[in-house]
Amino acid sequence: MTAPTHTADAWAVILAAGAGARLARALEAAGEPRRKQYLELDGAPLFWKSARTLARIQEVRGLVFVFPPEDLDRMAEAVRELDASEPLGLPRRVCAGGARRQDSVRLGLAELPPGCARVLVHDAARPFASAALARRVLAALAEGAQAAIPGVPVTDTIKLVDAAETVVQTPERAKLRAVQTPQGFALAPLRAAHARAEAEGWDATDDAMLMERAGHRVRIVPGEEANVKLTTPADLALLHPRAAATTPPGPRMGWGYDVHRYLAPGEADPKVLAKARPMLLGGVAIPGAPQVLAHSDGDTLLHALTDALLGIACAGDIGQLFPDTDQANENMPSAVFVAEALRRARAAGYRPVHADLTVIAQTPRLGPHKARMAAQIAHLLELPAEAVNVKATTEEGLGFTGEKRGLKAVAVVTALPA
């Protein structure tokens, strides 16, 4: 390990200890005598491709790599070199696996630090799994599941046969799922299931099977058709289109801008007064500030943030999504707008990593409130506090903000492919 250990609530164990006999024979015949997990995709070994994906997930605080015992020293050095050239920003541990997959998982679990409450177990031979898939698994655990695994509907009819290759049963296809990794577990019951398997001599093809046998319910979350496991020689063709593909999508930046005017002193028009809202900025109430005229709750800063997120998703603007002609949006909390825009950015394949926002107003004074605004926005974006910056400035008495007739806000959000 080359970074300090976090007391983290989720780590990932990446299994790269299998022999992969079928592919190994094919690779040897082709003059490439190496294990499949060491094959390259997008400029890195398959196990590192999985590490790249899992490191993008905010809840994942560390990685354990499990390699064949005879390769341990060599692969520990390879991991050090990969992380030096492409830092993942997470603590990492490397350990030797065992004879069976479940042995390798058990040994990987033993490397997890105190404070780790959840774990993702992933096969390096599934390099196409997405960060969105891992987040679905973690979300199921956060909702209380002890075990959550991705699965896809089975499209072929499946037959159960006996030793004589005679069909004895045809399971109902609608009830069948082909399961994948990463699989997610509450750590304590998974460790207990492995301990019981050792004591009672259980054999299992995956950890979910151990959890089932130990009496735990296993939740299925939607898997991904593209999350293929490289198993047969024919699967090697899947590596080549990606290696020759065009440059993967880069980061995106979204920019948002919003303006609201203040309720004028002495205003008596009932229609105008009906639109007056106490000032909120970034979800924070600003005491003693002028009232803002708006159809929703009038949070100028969150409106700018919403447009920045929609820019990342290429999904139009806040006026299209939440028009002020729709009575359903009257007095609507602007946090709802942010949540929907964030959902669309993620659906487009991007995750925000940084937000920089500025409020332009001659009045009120916003310095005392900036830290709370930044903290609330970080919460809405599910980002660490240090990834959000809020600034306040004036226009030196110029324009309508300088004349204290309203305020403006701008927001810039940076996002990376999920």
C-alpha positions in Angstrom: 0.0 0.0 0.0 1.3 3.4 -0.9 -1.3 5.7 0.5 -2.7 6.2 4.1 -5.6 3.9 4.9 -9.0 5.5 5.2 -11.6 4.3 7.6 -13.9 3.9 4.7 -17.3 2.4 4.4 -16.7 0.8 0.9 -13.7 -0.8 -0.8 -13.5 -2.9 -3.9 -11.8 -6.3 -4.3 -10.6 -6.9 -7.9 -10.0 -10.6 -8.6 -7.2 -11.2 -11.0 -6.0 -14.6 -9.6 -7.8 -17.0 -11.9 -6.0 -19.4 -14.3 -8.4 -18.9 -17.2 -7.4 -22.2 -18.7 -9.3 -22.0 -22.0 -8.0 -18.6 -22.9 -4.6 -19.4 -21.6 -4.3 -22.3 -24.0 -5.4 -20.1 -26.9 -3.0 -17.3 -26.0 -0.1 -19.8 -25.7 -1.0 -21.2 -29.1 -1.0 -17.6 -30.5 2.5 -16.9 -29.0 1.2 -14.9 -26.1 1.8 -17.1 -23.0 0.1 -14.9 -20.4 -3.0 -14.9 -18.2 -6.1 -13.2 -19.6 -6.3 -10.6 -16.8 -2.9 -9.3 -18.0 -4.2 -8.6 -21.5 -4.5 -5.0 -22.4 -7.5 -2.8 -23.1 -7.5 0.9 -23.6 -3.7 1.0 -22.9 -3.7 -0.9 -19.6 -4.1 -4.5 -18.3 -7.7 -5.7 -17.8 -7.4 -5.5 -14.0 -6.3 -1.9 -14.2 -9.2 -1.1 -16.6 -11.5 -2.3 -13.8 -9.6 -0.2 -11.2 -10.0 2.9 -13.3 -13.8 2.4 -13.4 -14.2 1.7 -9.7 -11.9 4.6 -8.7 -14.4 7.0 -10.3 -17.1 6.1 -7.7 -17.2 8.4 -4.7 -18.2 5.7 -2.3 -15.2 3.5 -3.1 -12.4 4.5 -0.8 -9.8 1.8 -1.6 -8.9 -1.1 -3.8 -7.5 -4.6 -3.1 -5.9 -6.5 -6.1 -5.8 -10.3 -5.8 -3.2 -12.0 -8.0 -1.9 -15.6 -8.4 0.7 -16.3 -5.6 3.5 -17.0 -8.1 2.9 -13.6 -9.8 2.5 -11.6 -6.6 5.8 -9.7 -6.4 5.8 -9.0 -10.2 2.3 -7.7 -10.2 2.7 -5.7 -7.0 5.5 -3.8 -8.8 3.3 -3.5 -11.9 0.5 -2.0 -9.8 3.0 0.5 -8.3 4.2 1.5 -11.8 0.6 1.9 -13.1 -0.4 4.0 -10.2 2.7 6.2 -10.6 1.9 6.9 -14.2 -1.9 7.2 -13.7 -2.7 7.9 -10.0 -6.1 6.7 -9.0 -6.0 8.7 -5.8 -7.1 5.7 -3.6 -5.3 3.5 -1.0 -4.5 0.1 -2.5 -3.4 -3.3 -1.3 -2.1 -6.3 -3.2 -2.4 -9.9 -2.0 -2.1 -13.5 -3.2 -5.2 -15.5 -4.2 -6.1 -19.1 -3.6 -6.9 -22.3 -5.4 -10.6 -21.4 -5.9 -12.3 -18.1 -6.6 -13.9 -18.2 -3.2 -10.5 -18.6 -1.6 -9.2 -15.6 -3.5 -12.2 -13.5 -2.3 -11.7 -14.6 1.3 -8.0 -13.6 1.1 -8.9 -10.3 -0.4 -11.5 -9.6 2.3 -8.8 -10.2 4.9 -7.0 -7.1 3.5 -9.8 -4.7 4.1 -9.2 -2.1 6.7 -11.1 -1.5 9.9 -14.1 0.7 9.3 -14.9 -0.8 5.9 -18.6 -1.7 6.0 -19.4 -2.6 2.4 -17.4 -4.3 -0.4 -17.6 -4.6 -4.1 -16.2 -7.9 -5.5 -15.3 -7.7 -9.2 -13.8 -10.1 -11.7 -11.0 -8.5 -13.7 -12.2 -10.6 -16.6 -15.2 -8.3 -16.9 -13.4 -5.1 -18.0 -16.5 -3.5 -19.6 -18.5 -3.0 -16.4 -19.5 0.7 -16.0 -19.3 2.9 -13.0 -23.1 3.4 -13.3 -23.5 -0.3 -12.7 -21.4 -0.3 -9.6 -23.3 2.7 -8.3 -26.6 0.7 -8.7 -25.1 -2.1 -6.6 -24.0 0.3 -3.9 -27.3 2.1 -3.9 -29.1 -1.2 -3.2 -26.8 -1.8 -0.2 -27.4 1.7 1.0 -31.2 0.9 0.9 -30.6 -2.0 3.3 -29.7 -5.0 1.2 -27.1 -7.4 2.6 -26.2 -8.5 -0.9 -26.8 -7.0 -4.3 -25.8 -8.4 -7.7 -26.3 -7.3 -11.3 -28.3 -9.5 -13.5 -29.6 -9.5 -17.1 -32.6 -11.4 -18.4 -31.8 -14.7 -20.1 -32.8 -14.7 -23.8 -32.1 -18.4 -24.6 -34.3 -21.2 -23.4 -32.4 -23.1 -20.6 -32.6 -26.9 -20.2 -31.7 -28.8 -17.0 -30.1 -32.2 -18.0 -29.0 -35.3 -16.1 -25.7 -37.3 -16.4 -27.0 -38.9 -19.6 -27.6 -35.5 -21.2 -31.3 -36.0 -21.1 -33.5 -33.0 -20.4 -35.2 -33.3 -17.0 -36.6 -29.8 -16.7 -37.0 -26.5 -18.6 -37.0 -23.6 -16.1 -39.3 -20.7 -16.8 -37.1 -18.2 -18.7 -38.8 -15.1 -17.3 -37.5 -16.0 -13.8 -33.9 -16.5 -14.9 -31.1 -14.0 -14.7 -27.5 -14.2 -15.8 -25.5 -12.6 -13.0 -22.4 -10.4 -13.3 -19.9 -8.5 -11.2 -19.3 -6.2 -9.5 -21.3 -7.8 -6.7 -21.9 -5.8 -3.5 -22.1 -7.0 0.1 -22.3 -5.8 3.6 -18.9 -6.9 4.8 -19.7 -8.5 8.2 -22.2 -11.1 6.8 -20.1 -11.8 3.8 -17.1 -12.6 6.0 -19.3 -14.8 8.2 -20.5 -16.7 5.1 -17.0 -17.3 4.0 -16.0 -18.5 7.4 -18.9 -20.9 7.5 -18.0 -22.1 3.9 -14.5 -22.9 5.1 -15.8 -24.7 8.2 -18.5 -26.7 6.4 -16.7 -27.3 3.1 -19.0 -25.4 0.8 -18.2 -24.8 -2.8 -19.6 -21.8 -4.6 -19.2 -20.1 -8.0 -19.8 -16.6 -6.6 -20.2 -14.8 -3.3 -23.9 -14.4 -3.8 -24.3 -18.2 -3.7 -22.5 -18.2 -0.3 -24.8 -15.5 1.0 -27.9 -17.4 -0.2 -26.7 -20.6 1.5 -26.0 -18.6 4.7 -29.7 -17.5 4.7 -29.4 -14.0 3.3 -31.6 -12.5 0.7 -29.8 -11.4 -2.5 -31.2 -8.5 -4.4 -30.8 -8.3 -8.2 -30.2 -4.9 -9.8 -30.2 -4.3 -13.6 -27.0 -5.5 -15.2 -25.5 -4.5 -18.5 -25.5 -6.5 -21.8 -22.0 -5.0 -22.5 -20.6 -6.4 -19.2 -19.2 -9.5 -20.9 -16.8 -11.9 -19.1 -13.8 -12.8 -21.2 -13.9 -16.6 -21.1 -13.4 -18.2 -24.5 -10.9 -17.5 -27.3 -13.7 -15.9 -29.3 -14.1 -13.3 -26.6 -10.6 -11.9 -27.4 -12.2 -10.2 -30.5 -14.0 -7.9 -28.0 -10.7 -6.3 -27.1 -9.7 -5.2 -30.5 -12.6 -2.8 -31.5 -12.1 -0.9 -28.3 -8.4 -0.7 -28.7 -8.9 0.7 -32.2 -11.8 2.9 -31.3 -11.9 6.7 -31.5 -10.7 8.7 -28.5 -13.0 8.1 -25.6 -15.2 11.1 -24.5 -13.3 13.7 -22.5 -14.5 16.0 -19.7 -17.3 18.4 -20.2 -18.0 21.8 -18.7 -21.4 23.3 -18.2 -22.1 27.0 -17.7 -25.2 28.5 -16.2 -26.5 32.0 -15.7 -29.6 33.4 -14.0 -31.1 36.7 -13.0 -33.9 37.8 -10.7 -35.2 41.2 -9.7 -36.0 42.4 -6.3 -39.4 43.4 -5.0 -39.4 47.2 -5.4 -40.0 49.3 -2.2 -43.6 50.4 -2.0 -44.8 47.8 -4.6 -48.6 47.4 -4.3 -49.6 45.3 -7.3 -51.1 42.1 -5.9 -49.9 40.1 -8.9 -46.3 41.2 -8.3 -46.6 40.7 -4.5 -47.8 37.1 -5.2 -44.5 36.4 -6.8 -42.3 37.8 -3.9 -40.2 35.2 -2.3 -37.8 35.3 0.7 -34.2 35.2 -0.7 -32.6 31.8 -0.9 -29.2 31.3 -2.4 -27.8 27.8 -2.8 -30.6 26.5 -0.6 -29.6 28.9 2.2 -32.0 31.5 3.6 -30.5 35.0 3.6 -32.0 37.0 6.5 -32.8 40.7 6.0 -32.3 40.4 2.2 -34.6 41.9 -0.4 -37.4 39.7 -1.6 -37.0 38.1 -5.0 -39.7 37.9 -7.7 -40.0 34.4 -9.0 -42.4 31.7 -10.0 -40.5 29.0 -8.2 -38.7 29.6 -4.9 -36.4 32.1 -6.7 -33.0 30.6 -5.8 -30.9 32.3 -8.4 -27.8 30.4 -7.6 -29.4 27.0 -7.9 -31.1 28.0 -11.1 -27.7 28.9 -12.6 -26.4 25.5 -11.3 -29.3 23.7 -12.9 -28.5 25.2 -16.3 -24.8 24.3 -15.9 -25.8 20.6 -15.3 -28.2 20.6 -18.2 -25.4 22.0 -20.3 -23.3 18.9 -19.4 -26.2 16.7 -20.4 -26.9 18.7 -23.6 -30.5 18.7 -22.3 -31.7 22.2 -23.0 -32.3 24.7 -20.2 -34.3 25.2 -17.0 -37.0 27.2 -18.8 -37.7 24.2 -21.1 -37.7 21.7 -18.3 -39.5 23.7 -15.6 -41.4 26.6 -17.4 -42.8 29.4 -15.3 -46.1 29.0 -17.1 -46.6 25.6 -15.4 -48.5 26.0 -12.1 -46.9 22.8 -10.9 -43.7 24.7 -10.6 -45.1 27.5 -8.5 -43.0 27.9 -5.3 -41.1 24.7 -6.3 -37.9 24.2 -4.3 -35.0 24.7 -6.7 -33.2 21.7 -5.2 -35.8 19.7 -7.2 -34.5 21.3 -10.4 -30.9 20.5 -9.5 -31.7 16.9 -8.7 -33.4 16.4 -12.1 -30.5 18.1 -14.0 -28.0 16.0 -12.1 -29.9 12.9 -13.0 -29.8 13.9 -16.7 -26.1 14.6 -16.6 -25.5 11.1 -15.1 -27.8 9.5 -17.6 -25.7 11.2 -20.3 -22.7 9.4 -18.9 -21.1 12.2 -16.9 -20.4 12.7 -13.2 -19.8 16.2 -11.8 -16.4 16.6 -10.1 -16.2 20.3 -9.4 -18.5 23.4 -9.2 -17.5 27.1 -9.2 -20.3 29.6 -8.6 -20.5 33.4 -8.3 -23.3 35.6 -7.0 -23.3 39.2 -8.3 -25.3 41.6 -6.0 -24.7 45.0 -4.5 -26.9 44.0 -1.6 -27.2 42.0 0.6 -23.7 41.2 1.9 -23.1 37.5 1.3 -19.7 36.9 2.8 -21.1 35.4 6.0 -23.2 32.9 4.0 -20.8 31.6 1.4 -19.5 28.6 3.3 -23.0 27.4 4.1 -24.0 27.8 0.4 -21.0 25.8 -0.7 -21.7 23.1 1.8 -25.4 22.8 0.7 -24.4 22.7 -3.0 -21.8 20.0 -2.3 -24.6 18.0 -0.6 -26.9 18.4 -3.6 -24.2 17.4 -6.1 -23.0 14.5 -3.8 -19.5 16.0 -3.9 -16.9 16.6 -1.1 -17.0 20.1 0.3 -13.6 20.9 -1.1 -14.9 20.4 -4.7 -17.4 23.3 -4.5 -16.5 27.0 -4.4 -18.9 29.9 -4.0 -17.9 33.5 -4.5 -19.8 36.8 -4.2 -19.0 40.2 -5.9 -20.6 43.5 -6.9 -20.7 45.5 -10.1 -19.3 48.6 -8.4 -22.7 50.4 -8.4 -23.1 49.8 -12.2 -26.2 48.3 -13.9 -29.3 47.0 -12.3 -27.4 45.0 -9.7 -25.4 48.1 -8.8 -28.7 50.0 -8.4 -29.9 47.3 -6.0 -32.8 46.2 -8.3 -31.8 42.6 -8.5 -29.1 40.0 -8.5 -27.3 37.6 -10.9 -25.5 34.3 -10.5 -23.2 32.2 -12.7 -22.2 28.6 -12.3 -19.5 26.5 -14.0 -19.6 22.7 -13.4 -16.9 20.3 -14.6 -17.7 16.7 -15.2 -15.9 13.5 -16.2 -17.2 10.5 -18.1 -18.8 8.1 -15.6 
